[in-house]
Amino acid sequence: MNEILARARRAMPGGAFTTYVLDEEVDFVVRNGKGSKVYSTEGVEYIDCVNGSGPMLIGHAHPEVVEALKEAVECPSNYYLLNEKGIELAEMLVHSIPCAEQIKYGVTGSDATLYAMRLARAFTGRSKILKFEGGFLGGNDYALMSMSPSGPFPDFPRSRPDSAGIPKVLEDEVLIAPYNDLEAVNEIVAAAGGEIAAIIVEAQQRCIDPRPGFLEGLRSLCDRSGILLIFDEVVTGYRLAWGGAQERYRVTPDLATYGKVIGGGLPLSAVAGREEILRLANPRSAADPRKCFTGSTTCGNHVAAVAGIATLKVLSQPGTYARLNEIGDRFRAGAGEIFQRHGIAGQAIGSGPLSQIVLTDAPVTDYRSSVSGDLRLQRKLTMALVSRGVLTHGKFYFSLALSNDDIDRVLSALDDAVSSVF
Ligand SMILES: Cc1ncc(COP(=O)(O)O)c(C=O)c1O
């Protein structure tokens, strides 16, 4: 282990910033990133398929973002006050997000999902939240219920915390359904509908596509049952389409949550939705008993807003989404061919610039089918890719900066990694 990795381990548990850790043999410290690549402190180049866990959808240090930030960092401050750039970005979000009549800022995606669930509870006067097994909604206590459980699985709709330290009461507050199973959701709502404030869903859960009719079914069930529908678009927002999952699947939720791309790599998030719901986060309405707290010291920070605006301007250019889809499709087709040629049960699932390798050839329609392959081998394959210069966490967040040659290099590394692992 080199000295800088050792320093990280001394200063932080596991030498880690988040939950994403590399095995010791391939671990490294990043020095910088440019376009489709990141470079380690030891000068090793990696084709980046993590992209900051998603925010760097247009690649690292995009010239238009760098140019915009040069001016912003003349005064790299935090005002805790309305500022022009924070307002401009809020307007861009309101104009481009199908469900948005207004937005309210957070800092992290986890803030945004927490605020959205809180707003739903305040708006409906109900307490329970229905989420889907294996859905990742961030690190708040609600989100961590049945986020990535391992078997034996409890029966639906029972939830189980995926972290220690979560209050036991949340097991009654959070109901769990299998993704893509409208019948199961209908049954849960029939039994507890009057207590459910919101159904919160990643419209494309991780890299699993919604079955035709699933999201439409959730929409009409919510309408019939007085439940708010929340799309967590922290990943899918501006990634699956300019209008996110809402545009791609033509279903409009009541609220939607954003993070990652909208801050262009700097910390910024938002909850978007109908004005009659967002109104509850109006700090001026002192008398409203349904008034909700949202806010954080750096909400609307102007430097983050500048990075977000510049990123969204690049994404709004013609051809962006066709190219992002082409990148994802090229990878999926190539990966499928590799698994088939090696005679291994494996596939790259996902759509658009989002993909994930799963070691099963059975259809992946929900969390349990997504973890039905050999997870230990899956991890080994991921680390084998890193050792071959492809940075991934098993999931692939592709960026617009990737050339076809980059994708072909990723595929050739996968071919070689498959040979070495199986
Ligand atoms: C779908 C989804 N929602 C919420 C979050 C939480 O965002 P953050 O890590 O900014 O708190 C994530 C993070 O990966 C996510 O993928």
The ligand as a MOL file (V3000), in Angstrom:
LIG
                    3D

  0  0  0     0  0            999 V3000
M  V30 BEGIN CTAB
M  V30 COUNTS 16 16 0 0 0
M  V30 BEGIN ATOM
M  V30 1 C -31.4080 7.0840 -7.1200 0
M  V30 2 C -30.6070 7.7810 -6.0580 0
M  V30 3 N -31.2460 8.5540 -5.1650 0
M  V30 4 C -30.5920 9.2260 -4.1940 0
M  V30 5 C -29.2340 9.1380 -4.0950 0
M  V30 6 C -28.5230 9.8700 -2.9930 0
M  V30 7 O -27.7640 10.9080 -3.5100 0
M  V30 8 P -26.5230 11.4640 -2.6510 0
M  V30 9 O -25.4610 10.4260 -2.7390 0
M  V30 10 O -26.1700 12.7450 -3.3370 0
M  V30 11 O -27.0190 11.6790 -1.2800 0
M  V30 12 C -28.5190 8.3520 -4.9860 0
M  V30 13 C -27.0590 8.2340 -4.8870 0
M  V30 14 O -26.4080 7.4910 -5.5810 0
M  V30 15 C -29.2130 7.6410 -5.9970 0
M  V30 16 O -28.5910 6.8240 -6.8610 0
M  V30 END ATOM
M  V30 BEGIN BOND
M  V30 1 1 1 2
M  V30 2 1 2 3
M  V30 3 2 2 15
M  V30 4 2 3 4
M  V30 5 1 4 5
M  V30 6 1 5 6
M  V30 7 2 5 12
M  V30 8 1 6 7
M  V30 9 1 7 8
M  V30 10 2 8 9
M  V30 11 1 8 10
M  V30 12 1 8 11
M  V30 13 1 12 13
M  V30 14 1 12 15
M  V30 15 2 13 14
M  V30 16 1 15 16
M  V30 END BOND
M  V30 END CTAB
M  END
